[in-house]
Amino acid sequence: MVQYLLSVHSTDADTTPAPEVMEKIYARVDTFNEEVKASGNWVFGGGLHPVTTATVVDATGADVVTTDGPFVEAKEHLGGFWIVQADDLDEALDLARRGSQACGGPVEVRPFQDDSGA
């Protein structure tokens, strides 16, 4: 099986839905998560705090530099993700479709690099 990253992005323009709407989204995502676990496709997943909580660590030079905020100055940011395993891209795309319906946003699908040495 191939592992895929299913990532959910948000934009700076996105507003936080009302609490009752968020409760419904969380419930749909919890149901989706349980279905993915039951199917054997689950590896890991989680939602992220807002991008304003990010810290960047750069140890590529002589000194370690830490800065507040995201590394990339962008209008879109990673909001959450799932790591799943699937037999093929079609299965991963189906999982992404279901994840998108659950969370109410687009889901990007990317395979992990093959580290089998092949």
Protein Blocks (a to p, Z undefined) as FASTA:
>chain_A
ZZddddddddfklccddfklmmmmmmmmmmmmmmmmmnopafbdcddddfklpccddfkb
mbdcddedjfbdcfbdcfbdcddddfblklmmmmmmmmmmmnopacdddddddfehZZ
